């Protein structure tokens, strides 16, 4: 039987966000937006879903006088991402 894929991470944009954050200490909203090609509105919604799941933390502040949102992966997010990748590997290896 195949492992269940985490429905929070089984979204292209949310998976892209968590993948970016897994490799950095934190990333600003503008950087994530540029890397994913997402619209601001869609990215905001997906970041809220990841935050509500406890997979990322979101810090709002200012860079000079400009608002700045920074996202960081949490330990729960790292575990969920690693489990998701492991589950995908099981799917791939079953097809060989």
C-alpha positions in Angstrom: 0.0 0.0 0.0 1.3 3.5 -0.9 1.8 6.0 1.9 -0.6 8.9 2.1 0.7 12.2 0.7 0.3 15.2 2.9 -2.5 17.3 1.4 -1.0 20.5 2.6 2.2 19.9 0.7 0.4 18.2 -2.3 -0.1 21.6 -3.9 2.3 22.8 -6.5 2.8 26.3 -5.0 2.9 25.2 -1.3 5.4 22.5 -2.2 7.5 25.1 -4.0 7.4 27.4 -1.0 8.4 24.7 1.4 11.1 23.5 -0.9 12.6 27.1 -1.1 12.4 27.5 2.7 14.0 24.1 3.4 17.3 25.4 1.9 17.5 28.8 3.6 17.3 30.3 7.0 14.4 32.5 5.9 13.1 34.2 2.8 11.3 37.4 2.1 7.9 37.3 0.4 9.2 39.1 -2.6 12.0 36.5 -3.1 9.5 33.6 -2.8 7.1 35.4 -5.2 9.9 35.9 -7.8 11.1 32.3 -7.5 7.6 30.7 -7.8 6.1 33.2 -10.3 3.0 33.3 -8.2 0.7 36.3 -7.9 0.8 38.2 -4.5 -2.7 37.2 -3.7 -2.3 33.5 -4.4 1.1 33.3 -2.6 -0.4 35.0 0.5 -3.2 32.5 0.6 -0.8 29.6 0.3 1.6 31.0 2.9 -1.4 31.4 5.3 -2.2 27.7 4.8 1.4 26.6 5.5 1.5 28.8 8.5 -1.9 27.5 9.8 -0.5 24.0 9.5 2.5 25.0 11.6 4.9 24.3 8.7 6.3 27.8 8.4 6.5 30.9 10.6 5.7 34.3 9.2 7.3 37.5 10.6 6.0 40.9 9.5 8.1 43.9 9.9 9.8 46.7 8.0 12.8 47.1 5.9 13.4 50.8 6.1 10.0 52.2 5.6 8.7 49.4 3.4 6.7 46.5 4.9 8.6 43.2 4.8 7.3 39.7 5.3 9.8 36.9 6.1 9.0 33.2 6.1 10.9 30.5 7.8 10.4 26.7 7.9 9.6 25.2 11.3 10.8 21.9 12.7 7.3 20.5 11.9 7.6 21.8 8.4 11.0 20.1 7.9 9.6 16.8 9.2 6.5 17.1 6.9 8.7 17.9 3.9 11.1 15.0 4.6 8.1 12.6 5.0 6.5 13.9 1.8 9.8 13.4 -0.1 10.2 9.9 1.4 6.6 9.0 0.4 7.2 10.2 -3.2 10.4 8.1 -3.3 8.2 5.0 -2.4 5.9 5.8 -5.2 8.7 6.1 -7.7 10.5 2.9 -6.5 7.3 0.9 -6.7 7.1 1.7 -10.4 10.5 0.2 -11.2 
